[in-house]
Amino acid sequence: MSIPAFAALWFLPFVLPICFYVAFTDLRDMLIKNHAVVALTVVFAVVGLLVLPPWSTEWTSLNIWSVSIALPPYVWQLLHIVIVLILGILLNAAGVLGAGDAKFMAAASPFVWTGDWGLVVLILTATTLAAFATHRLAMHSPLRNVAPNWESWNRTKHFPMGFPLGGSLAIYLMLGTVYGS
């Protein structure tokens, strides 16, 4: 994995409660709250600044045609937010995913190192399949009585993607603490 293990270890205790909250509120209300997305972004901005200080890390270059751009890794990670948010807005406009899902993915994107995008897609795919199966089985079982007023039970054509999105970020950071560079 490309993510440094020490970075994943520092991010995990702050990100894990937010991921749990996002999964829970999306299951309950079919809504990813803006304050959770802002909190996730602030965690990276603050903890990331301590873990990846721009003044003490080697800058990385990106060559686009004949132009070379060199920035600290912290800034490159922050740029993920802009790119993923633009893609999320386009996917939301196309009706592929909800606006909260797009915002959460943008807020979660700086935690994911570029070299790990393929792994994250695999984690998200597996987590989405498991979450969908679990949600649908629970919806049609006595477990539904534990939380009878959840909005996600009533929306058969929609699925609370905050459940697998939060789980995927948590799993990625947990794996990063063990297998990170």
Beta strands, then each sheet from edge to edge (+ up, - down):
strand 1: 60-64
strand 2: 67-71
sheet 1: 1+ 2-
end
